[in-house]
Amino acid sequence: MSCFKNILVGIDLSHCARLSLSALPPGVEDVFRRSVWLAQRTSGKLTVFSALNLTEEVLLMLEEKHRLVVIRKIEDEADQVLTELVEKATESGVAATAVFVRGLGWQEIIRQVLRDDHDLVLMGSRHSSGAGHRLFGNTAKKVLRRCPCPVWVSRPELYDRPLNVLVASDLRPVSQTALQLAVRLGNTINSLIHVFHAVDYPVYHLWLTAIPDEVGQDYHRGVLARAEQALYEQLERTEHRSLSEPVRVHLADKVGRPDEVILKCIREYNIDLLVMGTVSRTGAPGIMIGNTAERLLPEVTCSVLAVKPPDFCCPISLS
């Protein structure tokens, strides 16, 4: 079963010095190229989407008659850019349409997902030669937290070798969803999939000094064996045997926080794409994506594909 048949690619025009195809920032070009590349392989349709907040203070400083002229010119130029991107996608054999709206980017992306039932949002990351936290701007973070469908925040990636994909599993049902999606993606594109679980030993947190060595060893082996069994059971509920390369399974003792262990794994296996399930916080569904994911975002330097749990409650509506 293929995945991602109805892709929305977010085109950020808010930081363009001028609205023309030749003036698009490198990050926008990269994410558009990735969206066409993916749509070609899934035989999916592509929606080239952009939203601009045309009520910002800088526009309100103009006289009303001038403001209307400027807004109309911005809209016309934005429409032209999106139209030219659709033409490029069509030339590559991808069925594509353009949608331009007024409003806050993250809110309008989610409304578009709800309106047309998209199964993936693809967004670009910020270019950065330094710290990883600059890869994820506010719009990307808000979409990751609130969007009901999977969200792929893509940094510039290689196309001439298999993608190294890491699925971080905590053995919960949403991790099963993430693993299933990664396997389907692996059957669609050329990729090598790693699945990783950091084994926790909760008894140690409280009573390590009170546990005799032989008891501790039995406990350690038992927890590790149960975690390994659960991870392989998750894998067996996917179509992993249809992959061209076998899934690489990794278990590690959780020394430190889960996000630190995942970051170490990303570096060790040269991961291009991290796939992980997210969680909804009690009392605020759809607002946060869980402690581990929140701590990872400022540090991770690879692309991220965030998957929501089935019971995710989207905080945005069409009304």
C-alpha positions, 0 to 999 in steps of 0.5 A, a space after each residue: 500500500 502506497 502512502 502520501 497520495 494527497 500532498 500539501 507543500 507549504 511555500 513560504 513567501 513571507 521572507 522573499 525580497 521580491 515575489 518571483 520564481 527566480 527570487 525564492 530562497 534556497 529552502 523554498 526551492 529545496 522543499 518544492 523539489 522534495 515534494 515533486 520527487 515524492 509525488 512522482 514516486 507515490 503517483 500522488 497529487 500535489 497542492 502548492 500552498 502559500 498563505 500571507 498575512 496581509 494585515 500586518 502592521 507594516 501594511 496598516 501604516 499605509 493609507 487605505 487607498 495605497 494599502 489596497 493597491 499594494 495588497 492586490 499587487 502582492 496577491 497577483 505576484 504570489 499567484 504568479 509564483 505558485 502558478 509557475 511552480 505548478 507548471 514545473 510540477 506538471 512538466 515533471 509528470 505530477 498532477 498539481 494545483 495552487 492555493 493561495 490564501 490570506 492569513 497566518 501560515 500555520 493556521 491556514 495550512 491546517 485549515 487546508 489539510 482539513 478542507 481537502 483531507 491531505 495525508 502529508 504536509 511537507 515544509 522546508 526547514 530554515 537554512 543554518 550553518 550553525 545550531 540545529 535550533 534554527 532549522 525549525 521556525 515558529 510556523 514549522 513548530 506550530 504545524 508539527 504540534 497541531 496538524 492532524 496529518 503527518 508533517 515532514 519538515 525537510 532540510 536539504 537532502 541527498 537524492 543520489 543514495 538511499 535515505 537513512 530513516 530512523 523510527 524512534 519507538 517508545 512501544 506505544 500505539 502511536 509508535 506502531 503508526 509511525 513504524 507502519 508509515 515508515 515501512 510504507 515510505 520505504 516501499 515507495 522511495 529508496 531508503 534504509 530503515 532503522 527502528 530504535 528503542 531506548 530501554 528504560 529500567 524504572 525500578 533502578 530510578 528508585 531502588 538501585 542501591 537496594 537491589 542485590 546484584 543477582 536480582 538486578 541482573 535478572 531484572 535487567 535481562 527481563 526488561 530488555 527481553 520484554 522490550 525486544 519482544 515488543 519491538 519485534 511485535 511492532 515490526 511484524 505488524 508492518 509489511 517490512 518483509 516487502 522492503 528491499 533492505 531488511 529493517 535494522 533493529 537497535 535497542 540501547 539502555 537509556 542512559 540519560 533522557 530519551 531525546 539525548 539517546 535518539 540524538 546519539 543514534 541520529 549521529 551514529 547512523 547518519 540519519 536523514 529522516 527521523 520518524 516519530 509519533 507524537 502525543 497529546 497532553 491531557 487537558 490540552 489535546 493537539 497543543 503539545 507533541 510530548 516532552 521528548 519531541 519538544 526537546 528534540 526539535 531544538 537540537 535535531 539536524 535531520 529532517 523530521 516526520 511527525 505522526 499524530 496518534 489516532 485520538 489526536 484532537 485538532 485545535 483548528 476548525 474550518 468555522 
